[in-house]
Amino acid sequence: IASLSLKVNGDTLGNQDVLKFNPDEGRYGLIFDATSSTPTSGTRFTRTEWDFGNGVKRSYNGAPKVERIVYATEGNFPVTLKLQTNELKTIERQFDIAIHKPAASIQVSTEE
């Protein structure tokens, strides 16, 4: 049906089911880019639907666009992307965005 190419903040999704980010990145906004996805020869994308798992849903006619989505709280957020072609075939990709503090962090102060 199509070749789905999806990046979140420059990380390629590939075969992964979970992409992890720290809360600072989530509050600033994650960049979702599926613009490199290509339908099979002779077809085109006619509809794009996103569910970002944090209450934000977007749907529009045409190929996917670059989206910036803010995740203000920590947690796991199930994301769904659906692309429909002019032959009424749909490709769907589901994965999770995990927003959590790192297990360990290094802090530096000018006094030490």
N, CA, C and O atoms as a MOPAC input file, in Angstrom:
PM7 MOZYME 1SCF
protein

 N      0.82900 1    -1.18900 1     0.00000 1
 C      0.00000 1     0.00000 1     0.00000 1
 C      0.87000 1     1.24800 1     0.00000 1
 O      0.67900 1     2.15200 1    -0.81300 1
 N      1.85100 1     1.28800 1     0.94400 1
 C      2.70700 1     2.47000 1     1.05000 1
 C      3.94300 1     2.13000 1     1.85900 1
 O      3.98200 1     1.12900 1     2.57400 1
 N      4.95100 1     2.98000 1     1.73300 1
 C      6.14300 1     2.89500 1     2.56200 1
 C      6.04500 1     4.01500 1     3.58700 1
 O      6.07700 1     5.19600 1     3.24100 1
 N      5.92500 1     3.62900 1     4.85600 1
 C      5.74500 1     4.61800 1     5.92000 1
 C      7.09800 1     4.95400 1     6.52900 1
 O      7.80700 1     4.07500 1     7.01900 1
 N      7.44400 1     6.22200 1     6.49400 1
 C      8.67900 1     6.72200 1     7.08300 1
 C      8.29700 1     7.78800 1     8.10100 1
 O      7.75100 1     8.83100 1     7.74100 1
 N      8.58800 1     7.52200 1     9.38100 1
 C      8.15900 1     8.42100 1    10.44000 1
 C      9.32300 1     8.73300 1    11.36700 1
 O     10.01700 1     7.83300 1    11.84000 1
 N      9.52700 1    10.01800 1    11.61800 1
 C     10.55300 1    10.47400 1    12.55800 1
 C      9.89500 1    11.33200 1    13.62600 1
 O      8.97400 1    12.10000 1    13.34900 1
 N     10.38900 1    11.18600 1    14.85700 1
 C      9.94100 1    12.02700 1    15.96000 1
 C     11.19300 1    12.66200 1    16.56400 1
 O     12.06100 1    11.96000 1    17.08400 1
 N     11.28100 1    13.97400 1    16.49500 1
 C     12.47800 1    14.71700 1    16.93300 1
 C     13.75300 1    14.16100 1    16.30000 1
 O     14.80000 1    14.11200 1    16.94500 1
 N     13.66500 1    13.75200 1    15.06700 1
 C     14.82500 1    13.23800 1    14.34700 1
 C     15.09100 1    11.76400 1    14.55900 1
 O     15.90800 1    11.19100 1    13.83900 1
 N     14.42600 1    11.11200 1    15.53300 1
 C     14.58700 1     9.67200 1    15.75700 1
 C     13.64800 1     8.91700 1    14.82200 1
 O     12.44100 1     9.15900 1    14.82900 1
 N     14.19500 1     8.00300 1    14.01700 1
 C     13.37800 1     7.20300 1    13.12400 1
 C     12.65900 1     6.12500 1    13.91300 1
 O     13.26300 1     5.43600 1    14.73500 1
 N     11.37900 1     5.98500 1    13.66100 1
 C     10.58500 1     5.00000 1    14.38900 1
 C     10.98200 1     3.58000 1    14.02200 1
 O     11.17500 1     2.75200 1    14.91100 1
 N     11.10700 1     3.27900 1    12.74200 1
 C     11.50200 1     1.94200 1    12.30400 1
 C     10.59800 1     0.87300 1    12.88000 1
 O      9.37500 1     0.98100 1    12.79800 1
 N     11.19600 1    -0.17400 1    13.47000 1
 C     10.42400 1    -1.28400 1    14.04100 1
 C     10.12400 1    -1.08500 1    15.52500 1
 O      9.53700 1    -1.96400 1    16.15700 1
 N     10.51200 1     0.04000 1    16.08100 1
 C     10.30300 1     0.28600 1    17.50400 1
 C      8.82400 1     0.51200 1    17.79300 1
 O      8.07700 1     1.00700 1    16.94900 1
 N      8.42000 1     0.14100 1    19.00000 1
 C      7.05300 1     0.39700 1    19.43800 1
 C      6.98900 1     1.52100 1    20.46100 1
 O      5.90500 1     2.01800 1    20.76800 1
 N      8.14900 1     1.93100 1    20.99500 1
 C      8.18600 1     2.98900 1    22.00900 1
 C      9.35300 1     3.92700 1    21.70900 1
 O     10.47400 1     3.47800 1    21.46800 1
 N      9.08300 1     5.23000 1    21.72400 1
 C     10.13600 1     6.23800 1    21.63900 1
 C     10.12400 1     6.99200 1    22.96100 1
 O      9.06500 1     7.40700 1    23.43200 1
 N     11.30400 1     7.17200 1    23.56600 1
 C     11.40400 1     7.78100 1    24.89300 1
 C     11.99700 1     9.18300 1    24.80000 1
 O     12.94400 1     9.43800 1    24.05600 1
 N     11.39400 1    10.09300 1    25.59400 1
 C     11.85400 1    11.47500 1    25.65400 1
 C     11.77600 1    11.95400 1    27.09000 1
 O     10.99100 1    11.43200 1    27.88300 1
 N     12.59400 1    12.95500 1    27.42900 1
 C     12.53800 1    13.50500 1    28.78500 1
 C     11.45800 1    14.58500 1    28.85500 1
 O     11.02900 1    15.08800 1    27.81700 1
 N     11.01200 1    14.94800 1    30.05900 1
 C      9.92800 1    15.92000 1    30.20100 1
 C     10.21300 1    17.29100 1    29.58000 1
 O      9.29200 1    17.94900 1    29.09600 1
 N     11.47900 1    17.72900 1    29.58800 1
 C     11.80600 1    19.01900 1    28.97400 1
 C     11.52200 1    19.00500 1    27.47900 1
 O     10.97200 1    19.96500 1    26.93900 1
 N     11.89500 1    17.92000 1    26.80800 1
 C     11.60700 1    17.79400 1    25.37200 1
 C     10.10300 1    17.77800 1    25.12800 1
 O      9.61400 1    18.40100 1    24.18600 1
 N      9.37400 1    17.06100 1    25.98200 1
 C      7.92400 1    16.97400 1    25.83900 1
 C      7.23900 1    18.31900 1    26.00700 1
 O      6.31400 1    18.64700 1    25.26400 1
 N      7.69500 1    19.10400 1    26.99200 1
 C      7.09200 1    20.42100 1    27.21700 1
 C      7.40700 1    21.39800 1    26.08300 1
 O      6.59100 1    22.26000 1    25.75600 1
 N      8.58600 1    21.26000 1    25.48900 1
 C      8.93700 1    22.13300 1    24.36800 1
 C      8.13600 1    21.77000 1    23.12100 1
 O      7.77400 1    22.64100 1    22.33100 1
 N      7.86800 1    20.49400 1    22.95500 1
 C      7.09800 1    20.01400 1    21.80200 1
 C      7.91500 1    19.04200 1    20.97600 1
 O      9.07500 1    19.30200 1    20.65700 1
 N      7.30300 1    17.92400 1    20.63200 1
 C      7.94700 1    16.92500 1    19.78800 1
 C      7.54200 1    17.15900 1    18.34000 1
 O      6.39400 1    17.49700 1    18.05200 1
 N      8.49200 1    16.97700 1    17.43700 1
 C      8.26000 1    17.17600 1    16.01200 1
 C      8.00400 1    15.81700 1    15.36300 1
 O      8.88400 1    14.95700 1    15.33700 1
 N      6.79500 1    15.63300 1    14.84100 1
 C      6.41200 1    14.41300 1    14.13900 1
 C      6.50600 1    14.68200 1    12.64400 1
 O      5.87100 1    15.60700 1    12.13700 1
 N      7.30000 1    13.87400 1    11.93200 1
 C      7.52200 1    14.08500 1    10.50200 1
 C      7.30200 1    12.78400 1     9.74700 1
 O      8.11500 1    11.86200 1     9.82100 1
 N      6.19100 1    12.72000 1     9.01900 1
 C      5.89600 1    11.55600 1     8.18000 1
 C      5.86600 1    11.96300 1     6.70600 1
 O      5.30100 1    11.25400 1     5.87300 1
 N      6.47400 1    13.10200 1     6.39100 1
 C      6.42300 1    13.62500 1     5.02600 1
 C      7.20800 1    12.78200 1     4.02400 1
 O      6.99400 1    12.90800 1     2.81900 1
 N      8.11300 1    11.92400 1     4.49900 1
 C      8.88800 1    11.07800 1     3.59000 1
 C      8.16100 1     9.78800 1     3.23300 1
 O      8.67900 1     8.98300 1     2.46000 1
 N      6.97500 1     9.58200 1     3.78100 1
 C      6.18600 1     8.39800 1     3.44600 1
 C      5.74600 1     8.47900 1     1.98800 1
 O      5.38800 1     9.55000 1     1.49800 1
 N      5.77500 1     7.34000 1     1.30000 1
 C      5.41300 1     7.32700 1    -0.11300 1
 C      4.39900 1     6.22000 1    -0.39300 1
 O      4.58900 1     5.08500 1     0.04500 1
 N      3.33300 1     6.53300 1    -1.11400 1
 C      2.37600 1     5.50300 1    -1.51300 1
 C      2.94100 1     4.69700 1    -2.67800 1
 O      3.91800 1     5.10500 1    -3.30600 1
 N      2.32500 1     3.55200 1    -2.96500 1
 C      2.78700 1     2.72700 1    -4.07700 1
 C      2.60800 1     3.48400 1    -5.38700 1
 O      1.87800 1     4.47300 1    -5.45700 1
 N      3.27600 1     3.01000 1    -6.40100 1
 C      3.28300 1     3.67000 1    -7.70400 1
 C      1.86200 1     3.87800 1    -8.23500 1
 O      1.03600 1     2.96500 1    -8.22400 1
 N      1.60900 1     5.07800 1    -8.69000 1
 C      0.31900 1     5.39400 1    -9.28500 1
 C     -0.74600 1     5.83000 1    -8.29900 1
 O     -1.87200 1     6.12000 1    -8.70300 1
 N     -0.42000 1     5.88400 1    -7.01600 1
 C     -1.40700 1     6.32600 1    -6.02700 1
 C     -0.87600 1     7.54700 1    -5.28800 1
 O      0.28500 1     7.92700 1    -5.44100 1
 N     -1.73600 1     8.14700 1    -4.49400 1
 C     -1.33100 1     9.28700 1    -3.67000 1
 C     -2.11400 1     9.24800 1    -2.37000 1
 O     -3.16700 1     8.61500 1    -2.28700 1
 N     -1.59600 1     9.92600 1    -1.35800 1
 C     -2.30100 1    10.01700 1    -0.08900 1
 C     -3.40500 1    11.06400 1    -0.22100 1
 O     -3.16900 1    12.18200 1    -0.67700 1
 N     -4.60500 1    10.68300 1     0.18500 1
 C     -5.73400 1    11.60800 1     0.09800 1
 C     -6.22900 1    12.06200 1     1.46900 1
 O     -6.95500 1    13.05200 1     1.56500 1
 N     -5.84500 1    11.35300 1     2.52700 1
 C     -6.31200 1    11.70200 1     3.87500 1
 C     -5.27300 1    11.28900 1     4.90600 1
 O     -4.68500 1    10.21200 1     4.81000 1
 N     -5.05100 1    12.15200 1     5.89100 1
 C     -4.13200 1    11.88300 1     6.99500 1
 C     -4.87500 1    12.09300 1     8.30800 1
 O     -5.56200 1    13.09900 1     8.48500 1
 N     -4.73500 1    11.13700 1     9.23200 1
 C     -5.34800 1    11.25100 1    10.55000 1
 C     -4.31000 1    10.93000 1    11.61300 1
 O     -3.63800 1     9.90100 1    11.54500 1
 N     -4.18300 1    11.81100 1    12.59000 1
 C     -3.27900 1    11.63000 1    13.72600 1
 C     -4.09500 1    11.58500 1    15.01300 1
 O     -5.06100 1    12.33300 1    15.16400 1
 N     -3.71400 1    10.72000 1    15.93000 1
 C     -4.17400 1    10.76900 1    17.32000 1
 C     -2.90000 1    10.70800 1    18.14800 1
 O     -2.23500 1     9.67300 1    18.19000 1
 N     -2.55300 1    11.81400 1    18.80800 1
 C     -1.28300 1    11.91400 1    19.50500 1
 C     -1.32000 1    11.38000 1    20.92900 1
 O     -0.30100 1    11.41300 1    21.61800 1
 N     -2.46100 1    10.89100 1    21.38500 1
 C     -2.53900 1    10.23100 1    22.67600 1
 C     -2.65900 1    11.16700 1    23.86500 1
 O     -2.85100 1    10.71100 1    24.99200 1
 N     -2.55100 1    12.46300 1    23.63500 1
 C     -2.64600 1    13.43600 1    24.72600 1
 C     -3.88700 1    14.31400 1    24.58300 1
 O     -3.94600 1    15.41500 1    25.13100 1
 N     -4.86400 1    13.82100 1    23.85200 1
 C     -6.08500 1    14.57800 1    23.61400 1
 C     -6.07300 1    15.36500 1    22.32000 1
 O     -7.10500 1    15.90400 1    21.92000 1
 N     -4.93300 1    15.44400 1    21.65900 1
 C     -4.82200 1    16.18100 1    20.39700 1
 C     -5.02600 1    15.20400 1    19.24100 1
 O     -4.32500 1    14.19900 1    19.12000 1
 N     -6.01500 1    15.52900 1    18.39100 1
 C     -6.27400 1    14.74700 1    17.18100 1
 C     -6.31500 1    15.71100 1    16.00500 1
 O     -6.87700 1    16.80200 1    16.09500 1
 N     -5.71300 1    15.29100 1    14.90700 1
 C     -5.73400 1    16.12000 1    13.70400 1
 C     -6.05600 1    15.23800 1    12.50800 1
 O     -5.55500 1    14.12000 1    12.39500 1
 N     -6.88400 1    15.74300 1    11.63300 1
 C     -7.17400 1    15.03600 1    10.38400 1
 C     -7.36400 1    16.07700 1     9.29200 1
 O     -7.94700 1    17.13800 1     9.51200 1
 N     -6.86400 1    15.74900 1     8.12400 1
 C     -6.95000 1    16.67100 1     7.00100 1
 C     -6.78200 1    15.89700 1     5.70700 1
 O     -6.28000 1    14.77300 1     5.70000 1
 N     -7.20900 1    16.51400 1     4.61000 1
 C     -7.06400 1    15.90600 1     3.30000 1
 C     -5.63700 1    16.10000 1     2.81400 1
 O     -5.02900 1    17.14500 1     3.04500 1
 N     -5.10900 1    15.08600 1     2.13800 1
 C     -3.77600 1    15.18400 1     1.57000 1
 C     -2.73600 1    14.40300 1     2.35100 1
 O     -3.04800 1    13.68200 1     3.29900 1
 N     -1.50300 1    14.56400 1     1.93100 1
 C     -0.36000 1    13.85600 1     2.52200 1
 C     -0.03700 1    14.42800 1     3.90600 1
 O     -0.46400 1    15.53300 1     4.23900 1
 N      0.72200 1    13.66600 1     4.71500 1
 C      1.06000 1    14.15400 1     6.05400 1
 C      1.94500 1    15.39600 1     6.01700 1
 O      2.73000 1    15.61100 1     5.09300 1
 N      1.78100 1    16.21000 1     7.07200 1
 C      2.58300 1    17.41700 1     7.25500 1
 C      3.43100 1    17.23100 1     8.51100 1
 O      3.22000 1    16.29100 1     9.27600 1
 N      4.37600 1    18.11700 1     8.71400 1
 C      5.17400 1    18.11300 1     9.94100 1
 C      4.30600 1    18.69300 1    11.05600 1
 O      3.70600 1    19.75600 1    10.89400 1
 N      4.24400 1    17.98800 1    12.19100 1
 C      3.40500 1    18.40200 1    13.31200 1
 C      4.27000 1    18.60900 1    14.55100 1
 O      5.18600 1    17.82900 1    14.80900 1
 N      3.98000 1    19.65900 1    15.31700 1
 C      4.65200 1    19.89900 1    16.60500 1
 C      3.61600 1    19.75000 1    17.69800 1
 O      2.62300 1    20.47700 1    17.72800 1
 N      3.85200 1    18.79100 1    18.61000 1
 C      2.88100 1    18.46800 1    19.64900 1
 C      3.55000 1    18.56600 1    21.01700 1
 O      4.63900 1    18.03100 1    21.22400 1
 N      2.89000 1    19.25400 1    21.94800 1
 C      3.39900 1    19.43500 1    23.30200 1
 C      2.83600 1    18.34600 1    24.20900 1
 O      1.63700 1    18.06800 1    24.19900 1
 N      3.72400 1    17.73700 1    24.99400 1
 C      3.34500 1    16.77000 1    26.02500 1
 C      3.73800 1    17.39700 1    27.35800 1
 O      4.90400 1    17.36100 1    27.75200 1
 N      2.74500 1    17.97900 1    28.05300 1
 C      3.00400 1    18.76000 1    29.25700 1
 C      3.20600 1    17.91100 1    30.50200 1
 O      3.74800 1    18.39600 1    31.49500 1
 N      2.78300 1    16.65500 1    30.46900 1
 C      2.89600 1    15.78200 1    31.64200 1
 C      3.68800 1    14.53500 1    31.29400 1
 O      3.85600 1    14.19100 1    30.12400 1
 N      4.17000 1    13.86400 1    32.33000 1
 C      4.87200 1    12.59500 1    32.13100 1
 C      3.85500 1    11.48300 1    31.92300 1
 O      2.71700 1    11.56600 1    32.38500 1
 N      4.28600 1    10.44300 1    31.22200 1
 C      3.42800 1     9.28300 1    31.00900 1
 C      3.70900 1     8.62700 1    29.68100 1
 O      4.61300 1     9.02700 1    28.94600 1
 N      2.91300 1     7.60400 1    29.38300 1
 C      2.97800 1     6.91000 1    28.10000 1
 C      1.76400 1     7.32600 1    27.27800 1
 O      0.63300 1     7.30000 1    27.76400 1
 N      2.00900 1     7.70700 1    26.04000 1
 C      0.95800 1     8.22200 1    25.18600 1
 C      0.89100 1     7.38700 1    23.90200 1
 O      1.85400 1     7.36700 1    23.13600 1
 N     -0.23200 1     6.69500 1    23.65700 1
 C     -0.36900 1     5.90100 1    22.43100 1
 C     -0.66800 1     6.80800 1    21.22900 1
 O     -1.64500 1     7.55600 1    21.23300 1
 N      0.17500 1     6.73200 1    20.21600 1
 C      0.04000 1     7.55700 1    19.01600 1
 C     -0.39900 1     6.68000 1    17.85800 1
 O      0.09600 1     5.56600 1    17.68700 1
 N     -1.33600 1     7.19300 1    17.05900 1
 C     -1.82000 1     6.48000 1    15.87900 1
 C     -1.75300 1     7.40200 1    14.67500 1
 O     -2.18600 1     8.55300 1    14.73100 1
 N     -1.20300 1     6.88000 1    13.58200 1
 C     -1.17900 1     7.59500 1    12.30600 1
 C     -1.88400 1     6.72800 1    11.27300 1
 O     -1.54000 1     5.56000 1    11.09600 1
 N     -2.87700 1     7.30600 1    10.58800 1
 C     -3.58300 1     6.60500 1     9.51600 1
 C     -3.45000 1     7.41500 1     8.23900 1
 O     -3.71900 1     8.61600 1     8.21500 1
 N     -3.03200 1     6.74100 1     7.18300 1
 C     -2.91900 1     7.37200 1     5.87000 1
 C     -3.80500 1     6.61900 1     4.89500 1
 O     -3.74700 1     5.39100 1     4.81800 1
 N     -4.62300 1     7.34700 1     4.15200 1
 C     -5.51100 1     6.72300 1     3.17700 1
 C     -5.08800 1     7.14500 1     1.77300 1
 O     -4.73200 1     8.30000 1     1.54200 1
 N     -5.13200 1     6.18700 1     0.83100 1
 C     -4.76000 1     6.48100 1    -0.55000 1
 C     -6.00800 1     6.74100 1    -1.38400 1
 O     -7.12900 1     6.53700 1    -0.91900 1
 N     -5.80500 1     7.19200 1    -2.61900 1
 C     -6.92300 1     7.44900 1    -3.51800 1
 C     -7.60400 1     6.15100 1    -3.96300 1
 O     -8.66400 1     6.20200 1    -4.58700 1
 N     -7.02000 1     4.99500 1    -3.65600 1
 C     -7.66400 1     3.69900 1    -3.92100 1
 C     -8.43500 1     3.20700 1    -2.70100 1
 O     -8.86800 1     2.05600 1    -2.65400 1
 N     -8.60500 1     4.09700 1    -1.70100 1
 C     -9.32900 1     3.82500 1    -0.45600 1
 C     -8.68400 1     2.72800 1     0.38000 1
 O     -9.36300 1     2.04500 1     1.14600 1
 N     -7.37400 1     2.56000 1     0.23200 1
 C     -6.62100 1     1.64700 1     1.08400 1
 C     -5.99400 1     2.46200 1     2.20600 1
 O     -5.56100 1     3.59300 1     1.99000 1
 N     -5.94500 1     1.88600 1     3.40600 1
 C     -5.45000 1     2.60800 1     4.57600 1
 C     -4.25500 1     1.88600 1     5.17900 1
 O     -4.26300 1     0.66500 1     5.33500 1
 N     -3.23000 1     2.65700 1     5.51300 1
 C     -2.09800 1     2.13700 1     6.26600 1
 C     -2.14600 1     2.80300 1     7.64000 1
 O     -2.37000 1     4.00800 1     7.75000 1
 N     -1.93200 1     2.00200 1     8.68300 1
 C     -2.01600 1     2.50900 1    10.04800 1
 C     -0.78000 1     2.09700 1    10.81800 1
 O     -0.31100 1     0.96500 1    10.70400 1
 N     -0.25200 1     3.03500 1    11.60900 1
 C      0.91400 1     2.74700 1    12.45000 1
 C      0.61500 1     3.23600 1    13.85100 1
 O      0.23300 1     4.38800 1    14.05800 1
 N      0.79800 1     2.32900 1    14.82400 1
 C      0.59500 1     2.66500 1    16.23100 1
 C      1.90600 1     2.46800 1    16.97900 1
 O      2.63900 1     1.51000 1    16.73400 1
 N      2.19200 1     3.40000 1    17.90500 1
 C      3.38200 1     3.31300 1    18.74000 1
 C      3.15400 1     4.16600 1    19.97000 1
 O      2.16200 1     4.89100 1    20.04300 1
 N      4.04600 1     4.09300 1    20.92800 1
 C      3.91700 1     4.85100 1    22.17300 1
 C      5.01800 1     5.89800 1    22.27900 1
 O      6.16200 1     5.66100 1    21.89000 1
 N      4.65300 1     7.05400 1    22.81000 1
 C      5.60600 1     8.08100 1    23.20800 1
 C      5.68600 1     8.00800 1    24.72600 1
 O      4.67200 1     8.16000 1    25.40700 1
 N      6.88400 1     7.77800 1    25.26300 1
 C      7.09700 1     7.70100 1    26.70900 1
 C      7.82600 1     8.96300 1    27.16000 1
 O      8.95100 1     9.22900 1    26.73500 1
 N      7.17600 1     9.73300 1    28.02300 1
 C      7.76900 1    10.94900 1    28.57500 1
 C      8.06000 1    10.67500 1    30.04400 1
 O      7.14600 1    10.61200 1    30.86600 1
 N      9.34200 1    10.51300 1    30.36900 1
 C      9.74400 1    10.20300 1    31.74700 1
 C     11.08000 1    10.85900 1    32.05600 1
 O     11.89000 1    11.10400 1    31.16200 1
 N     11.29800 1    11.13800 1    33.33600 1
 C     12.59100 1    11.63600 1    33.77900 1
 C     13.61900 1    10.53400 1    33.60900 1
 O     13.28600 1     9.35900 1    33.76400 1
 N     14.86500 1    10.88300 1    33.29200 1
 C     15.90000 1     9.86100 1    33.16800 1
 C     16.16900 1     9.19300 1    34.52000 1
 O     15.94600 1     9.79400 1    35.57100 1
 N     16.64300 1     7.96400 1    34.48500 1
 C     16.93100 1     7.21400 1    35.71100 1
 C     18.03100 1     7.88700 1    36.50300 1
 O     18.02200 1     7.84700 1    37.73300 1
 N     18.97600 1     8.50400 1    35.81800 1
 C     20.07400 1     9.20900 1    36.48600 1
 C     20.33800 1    10.50400 1    35.74300 1
 O     20.16900 1    10.57800 1    34.52600 1
 N     20.75100 1    11.51800 1    36.47700 1
 C     21.08500 1    12.77800 1    35.82000 1
 C     22.30800 1    13.37000 1    36.49800 1
 O     22.58500 1    13.09500 1    37.66500 1
 N     23.02600 1    14.18000 1    35.75400 1
 C     24.21800 1    14.84000 1    36.27400 1
 C     23.89400 1    16.32100 1    36.40500 1
 O     23.44700 1    16.96800 1    35.45700 1
 N     24.13000 1    16.83700 1    37.60200 1
 C     23.88600 1    18.24900 1    37.84500 1
 C     25.19400 1    18.90900 1    38.25000 1
 O     25.99800 1    18.32800 1    38.97800 1
 N     25.39400 1    20.12200 1    37.77400 1
 C     26.61800 1    20.86400 1    38.05800 1
 C     26.22100 1    22.21500 1    38.64400 1
 O     25.29000 1    22.86700 1    38.17300 1
 N     26.94700 1    22.61500 1    39.67900 1
 C     26.73100 1    23.95200 1    40.22700 1
 C     28.05100 1    24.70500 1    40.21700 1
 O     29.11500 1    24.08500 1    40.23100 1
 N     28.00000 1    26.00500 1    40.19300 1
 C     29.21800 1    26.82500 1    40.14200 1
 C     29.94100 1    26.81000 1    41.48600 1
 O     31.11900 1    27.15800 1    41.55500 1
 N     29.25400 1    26.41300 1    42.54900 1
 C     29.86300 1    26.39500 1    43.86300 1
 C     30.73400 1    25.16300 1    44.12400 1
 O     31.58400 1    25.16300 1    45.01500 1
 N     30.50600 1    24.12900 1    43.33900 1
 C     31.27700 1    22.88300 1    43.57000 1
 C     32.41000 1    22.74600 1    42.58300 1
 O     33.15500 1    21.76700 1    42.62900 1

